[in-house]
Amino acid sequence: MKQLSELIELIGTNLKDVKIQFADSMGASSRLIQAFTTIKDLKSLSFTREACCGLFELSFPNLRVIGDQDSGCLVEDDYTWEDISWLQVPMLENVRTIVTDIDCSEKYWRDTLNSAEGLQKGPNLKLMVFTREKRLGPPAIDPELIL
C-alpha cells in the first residue's frame, strides 16, 4: 500500500489511465481520489463492485472511458445495481464510452435495457463497446480518441 501511495504521489497530476482490481481490499480506491481530476480511462473486472462507493459521489471531470467485464454486479453498502441507475452517479457524468465483455454481462444488459425502469434522465454516453474475446480485463481504448 505504501508503494502505491508513493507511486501516485510521484505521478501526481499526470495519471490518465487506471485499472483497479479488488480495490476495497487493497485500498486503491482511496488512492485514486488523490488523482481524480486527471483520470481519463478507468478499467476494472467489475466496475460496480470494485470502485469504492465513496468514489461514486465525486466528480471526475476528465473521465471519458470505463472498461468493465461484468456490469451490474452487487456492491457493498446501499449500492445494489439491479438496474442501470449506476450510470447516473456523479463519478460517471462525463463518461462517453463503456467497454464491456458481452459474454459476462449479456443477461444484465439485455434485461436492463429492456426494462422501463432505472434512469431518471439519459446518460451522456456516445458509445458502448461490447467485446466477445475473454481476457483478464477489458480492452484498452485510448481516451484521447474520445472527445
Secondary structure, DSSP 4 states (H G I P E B T S, - for coil): -HHHHHHHHHHGGG--EEEESSHHHHTHHHHHGGGTTT--EEEESSHHHHS-HHHHTS--TT--EEEESSTT-B-STT-B-SSSGGGGSGGGTT--EEEEEHHHHHHHHHHHHHSS-S-SS-----EEEEE-S--SSPPP--GGG--
